[in-house]
Amino acid sequence: MQEEELVIIRESTSNDLNTVLDIERRAFGNDKEAGLVSDLLHDPSAVPRLSLLASIDGRCVGHILFTAVTVTGLENTVTASILAPLAILPDMQSNGIGGELIKEGLRLLKACRVDLVFVLGHPDYYPRFGFQTAGRLGLDAPYPIPEEHANAWMVQELTVGVMRTIEGRIQCADSLNRPEHWRE
């Protein structure tokens, strides 16, 4: 990617489904994430959701999806989302596009008054964008995360002070709330 190339990020629409699924397949080299994204985009329990596409010169090169989650056992109302997945076309990776998608997604979620955003991802990547280990803060994944991967379960507070007041287990949308999505 050349410096002058501008990354345009917009919300995806139902007309973008094939493009989104193609990006997921190509980024991950299989159909697993594409199937999950398709399921989540059609899952009423994933609402509200935020699906963003990144393009450069009219070519769609990346996708990110945030879906609703709840924190079980809470008396107060906390709004939360999970980032899953983030996909960038292989020839466009390591150009900052993923970071742009994350930042824009977090900005939009904050504007919609989402309090927390979770991710199960690379522990060297997501902290760059403000994520920190969630399990140590009393916020457990839907399924146990093996100790050697505990740092991969992360959270970011979008509403200052919310994490001081809560702990519990996260419940995802039905499509994501399956053990196979929580194993290495």
C-alpha positions in Angstrom: 0.0 0.0 0.0 1.4 3.4 -1.0 1.2 6.3 1.5 -1.2 8.4 -0.6 -3.8 5.6 -0.8 -6.7 6.5 1.4 -8.5 3.8 3.4 -12.3 4.3 3.3 -14.3 2.7 6.0 -18.0 2.3 5.9 -20.8 0.1 7.3 -21.5 -2.9 5.2 -25.0 -3.6 3.9 -26.8 -6.8 3.0 -25.6 -6.1 -0.6 -22.0 -6.5 0.6 -22.5 -10.1 2.0 -20.6 -11.9 -0.8 -17.7 -9.4 -0.6 -17.5 -9.7 3.2 -17.6 -13.5 3.0 -14.9 -13.5 0.2 -12.6 -11.3 2.4 -13.1 -13.7 5.4 -12.3 -16.8 3.3 -9.3 -15.3 1.7 -7.9 -13.8 4.9 -8.2 -17.0 6.9 -7.6 -19.5 4.1 -10.8 -21.5 4.9 -14.5 -21.2 5.3 -14.7 -21.3 9.1 -14.8 -17.5 9.8 -16.9 -16.9 6.7 -19.5 -19.3 8.0 -19.4 -17.7 11.4 -19.8 -14.2 10.0 -22.7 -15.3 7.8 -24.3 -16.9 10.9 -23.7 -13.8 13.0 -25.1 -11.4 10.3 -28.3 -13.4 10.3 -28.5 -14.1 14.1 -31.1 -11.9 15.9 -29.3 -12.5 19.2 -26.2 -10.7 17.7 -28.1 -7.4 17.5 -27.0 -4.7 17.8 -24.1 -5.4 15.5 -21.6 -3.3 13.6 -20.1 -4.6 10.4 -17.5 -2.4 8.7 -15.7 -2.7 5.3 -12.4 -1.1 4.4 -11.7 -0.2 0.8 -8.8 1.4 -1.1 -9.4 2.8 -4.5 -12.8 1.0 -4.6 -11.4 -2.4 -3.7 -12.7 -3.9 -0.5 -9.7 -5.1 1.4 -10.8 -5.7 5.0 -13.8 -6.4 7.3 -14.5 -6.3 11.0 -17.6 -7.4 12.9 -18.7 -6.4 16.4 -21.8 -8.2 17.9 -23.7 -7.8 21.1 -22.8 -9.6 24.3 -24.1 -9.6 27.8 -22.3 -9.9 31.1 -24.2 -12.5 33.2 -24.8 -12.0 36.9 -25.0 -8.2 36.7 -27.6 -6.1 38.5 -26.7 -2.9 36.6 -27.1 -2.6 32.9 -23.8 -2.6 30.9 -23.8 -2.6 27.1 -21.0 -4.7 25.5 -19.9 -6.0 22.2 -17.3 -8.5 21.0 -14.9 -8.0 18.1 -15.0 -11.2 16.0 -13.5 -11.5 13.5 -11.1 -9.0 11.9 -10.1 -10.0 8.4 -7.7 -8.3 5.9 -6.9 -9.6 2.5 -3.5 -11.4 2.5 -1.8 -9.0 0.1 -3.0 -6.0 2.2 -2.0 -7.2 5.7 0.6 -5.3 7.7 -0.5 -2.0 6.2 -2.5 -0.6 9.2 -5.9 -1.4 7.7 -6.8 -3.7 10.6 -5.9 -0.9 13.0 -8.0 1.6 11.1 -11.0 -0.8 11.2 -10.6 -1.4 15.0 -10.3 2.4 15.8 -13.3 3.3 13.7 -15.3 0.4 15.2 -14.5 1.5 18.7 -15.3 5.1 17.9 -18.7 4.2 16.5 -19.5 1.9 19.4 -18.5 4.6 21.9 -20.8 7.0 20.1 -23.6 4.4 20.5 -22.9 4.3 24.3 -21.4 0.8 24.3 -19.5 0.4 27.6 -17.2 -2.6 26.9 -15.7 -4.3 23.9 -14.2 -7.8 24.2 -11.9 -9.8 21.8 -10.3 -13.2 21.8 -7.2 -12.4 19.8 -3.5 -12.1 19.5 -2.1 -10.7 22.8 0.6 -8.7 21.1 -1.7 -7.0 18.6 -4.9 -5.9 20.4 -3.2 -4.1 23.4 -2.0 -1.5 20.8 -5.6 -0.4 20.6 -6.3 -0.3 24.3 -7.3 -3.8 25.0 -6.2 -5.5 28.3 -6.5 -9.0 29.7 -10.1 -9.5 30.8 -9.9 -12.7 32.9 -7.7 -10.9 35.5 -10.4 -8.3 35.8 -13.1 -10.8 36.7 -14.6 -10.9 33.2 -14.7 -14.5 32.0 -15.1 -15.8 28.4 -18.1 -17.9 27.6 -15.9 -21.0 27.7 -12.7 -21.6 29.7 -9.6 -20.2 28.1 -6.5 -22.4 28.8 -4.0 -20.7 31.1 -1.4 -20.5 28.3 -3.8 -18.4 26.2 -5.3 -16.4 29.1 -3.8 -13.1 27.7 -5.7 -13.6 24.4 -9.1 -12.9 26.2 -9.2 -9.1 26.3 -11.5 -6.2 27.0 -11.5 -2.5 26.4 -13.5 0.0 28.5 -15.3 2.6 26.4 -17.1 4.1 29.3 -14.6 5.2 32.0 -15.1 3.5 35.3 -17.4 0.7 34.2 -14.9 -2.1 34.8 -14.5 -1.2 38.4 -18.1 -2.0 39.0 -18.6 -5.4 37.3 -17.5 -9.0 37.0 -19.1 -12.0 35.4 -19.2 -14.3 32.4 -19.8 -13.1 28.9 -22.7 -14.5 26.9 -22.3 -14.1 23.2 -24.8 -14.3 20.3 -26.1 -17.9 19.8 -23.9 -18.3 16.7 -20.7 -17.5 18.6 -21.7 -19.1 21.9 -20.4 -22.6 20.9 -17.3 -24.3 22.3 -15.6 -24.7 18.9 -15.2 -21.0 18.6 -13.3 -20.8 21.8 -10.6 -23.3 21.2 -7.3 -22.9 19.6 
